[in-house]
């Protein structure tokens, strides 16, 4: 016999099952009662209807040690909904916090609490006028933090869909929120950390969002309303929309980083990571931090048509300018002077940077030295007076433009440089006679690893000439390797490497390496580099490969 109670299908077990369980779709989720008689089938229906008094036993079959916790959760639900006399020591916030804490610690309790809330949102006849509304709110909170089992999910979704689609019911809006939250937890895995008391206080009071500040390159800030269910991918999409980037594939070029004071390296946040999981833990530890949004992959060309938004130009300008002034984009063949085209571009860019600072006077010697890439200042072929003449000759064509116009020109000029759009990493690599004929013996050499749409490049750290280059279609795989310093059979090998190849091995957890397998089906080789940023390099390589493969599929279609 099958009952439908607001979208919940309940299969009644025949009376020959003397243990007295209700089973959902044959799965091992069962609703329990004290006794089963064929004449009392209505009691099964009552099990999934609202009740205003505590449960005598859990709704589902649970281990004995979790029975009291399940009953405590239902008591908290009753008190939060106003169905029990208020307890001065058990505030609304404490009720919500208790339920969330129990569900966080005991995964098996999550289905039980979901069933309890389904019960309290079904045929709610409470004398408390806010009982149903509060039960739905608590259900939306639970769905924002935790998922449910595969066995319960279809029944829960049907319950939520039925309520959300009935616009005559006052709860249809909250039910739709529940449905959205549940789908997100199914996709992203739910919250990993215990929420703060402040967060629980806000959500229990109906304040579902908080104003979180996100920084952009250059120091600009934007505020995005961040909910308990907001993940990193949601923030990236919203900030990309502010930049005028609506294509999902192009939005994947941007990342959100958490910068923690005192950390030498920063790690990007995963797209399915919950923002409040990150911020809550850092606030608890008292570590100063900020969240910064920037472009980490440069697969797509600069936006030109339609005209890019001013914010788009500002973000990319402030991200590229530091690398340019550091000289990372400048190539000096054989350590000599740059080509005439490079010199002309640098003079024009110096004038652009002067105007970008909203300065209207002719740039002078004392200012120009801060507007050129660092390597350019040490060139013997060009004296300071020559640089001044070149920059001042470019100034008349720049002086009448607005700061945002010259920043757009800055990007357009540099976009033709081979290293534009690169992510740079300082690495060490064994450079053998095979790779570099003038080397007498293998040794660890400091290099710059650059990643851009052309592929993986190893650059000379001084001239930035490309020593080796592999397009992404020749990068087969990447693997992070940590070599620990332990007394083992391999210990002498590590000491040998350390002494003869001068590896800077970390004393606590070992040296971090990145292995890249490159080549084709016929010939392959593994390149090992030592770097503290192996994870980020590996992530960007995978992202470039994924985007290149997607673009190739589009062309074929």
URCOR-V26171 format. One record per backbone hydrogen bond with DSSP energy under -0.5 kcal/mol. NH is the residue of the N-H (numbers start at 0). CO is the residue of the C=O. If there is no record, write none. Layout:
nh:co
NH:CO
NH:CO
//
This chain:
nh:co
2:9
4:2
4:7
5:3
7:4
8:6
9:2
10:22
11:0
11:9
16:13
17:15
19:16
21:30
22:10
23:28
24:22
26:23
28:26
29:27
30:21
31:29
31:58
32:19
39:36
40:37
42:39
43:39
43:40
44:40
45:41
46:42
47:44
48:45
49:121
60:29
61:59
65:62
66:63
69:65
70:66
71:67
72:68
73:69
74:70
75:71
76:72
77:73
78:74
79:75
80:76
81:78
82:77
83:77
86:89
87:85
89:86
90:88
94:90
95:91
96:92
97:93
98:94
99:95
100:96
101:97
102:98
103:99
104:100
105:101
106:104
108:105
109:106
111:107
112:108
113:109
114:110
115:111
116:112
117:113
118:114
119:115
120:116
121:118
122:120
124:122
128:126
130:127
133:129
134:130
135:131
136:132
137:133
138:134
139:135
140:136
141:137
142:138
143:139
144:140
144:141
145:141
152:148
153:149
154:151
155:151
156:152
157:153
158:154
159:155
160:156
161:157
162:158
163:159
164:160
165:161
165:162
166:164
168:165
171:168
174:170
175:171
176:172
177:173
178:174
179:175
180:176
181:177
182:178
183:179
184:180
185:181
186:182
187:183
188:184
190:144
199:195
200:196
201:197
202:198
203:199
204:200
205:202
206:201
207:205
209:225
211:209
211:223
213:221
214:290
215:219
216:292
218:215
221:213
223:211
225:209
225:223
226:224
227:207
229:226
231:272
232:270
233:230
234:230
235:231
236:232
237:233
238:234
239:235
240:236
241:237
242:238
243:240
244:239
245:243
250:246
251:247
252:249
253:250
254:293
256:291
257:266
258:256
258:289
259:257
260:287
262:259
266:257
268:255
272:269
274:229
276:273
277:273
278:274
279:275
280:276
281:277
282:278
283:279
284:280
285:281
286:281
289:258
291:256
291:289
292:214
293:254
295:252
295:293
296:252
308:242
312:308
313:309
314:310
315:311
316:312
317:313
318:314
319:315
320:316
322:318
323:319
324:320
325:321
326:322
326:323
327:322
328:322
329:326
331:462
332:330
334:331
335:332
342:338
343:339
344:340
345:341
346:342
347:343
348:344
349:345
350:346
351:347
352:348
353:349
354:350
355:351
356:352
357:354
358:353
366:363
367:363
368:364
369:366
370:367
371:367
373:324
375:372
376:372
376:373
377:373
377:374
378:375
385:382
386:382
387:383
388:384
389:385
390:386
391:387
392:388
393:389
393:390
394:390
395:391
396:393
397:394
398:394
399:395
400:397
405:401
406:402
407:403
408:404
409:405
410:406
411:407
412:408
413:409
414:410
415:412
416:413
419:416
421:418
422:450
423:421
424:448
426:424
426:446
427:529
428:444
429:527
430:428
430:442
431:429
435:431
438:435
442:430
444:428
444:442
446:426
447:458
448:424
448:446
449:447
449:456
450:422
451:454
454:451
455:469
456:449
456:454
457:467
458:447
458:456
459:464
463:459
466:457
466:464
467:457
469:455
473:470
474:471
475:473
475:516
476:516
478:514
480:512
482:480
482:510
483:481
485:483
487:485
490:487
493:489
494:490
495:491
496:492
497:493
498:494
499:495
500:496
501:497
502:496
504:502
509:505
510:482
512:480
512:510
513:528
514:478
515:513
515:526
516:476
516:514
517:515
517:524
518:473
519:522
524:517
526:515
526:524
527:525
528:513
528:526
529:427
530:511
530:528
533:530
536:532
537:533
538:534
539:535
540:536
541:537
542:538
543:539
544:540
545:541
546:542
547:543
548:544
549:545
550:546
551:547
552:548
553:549
554:550
555:551
556:552
//
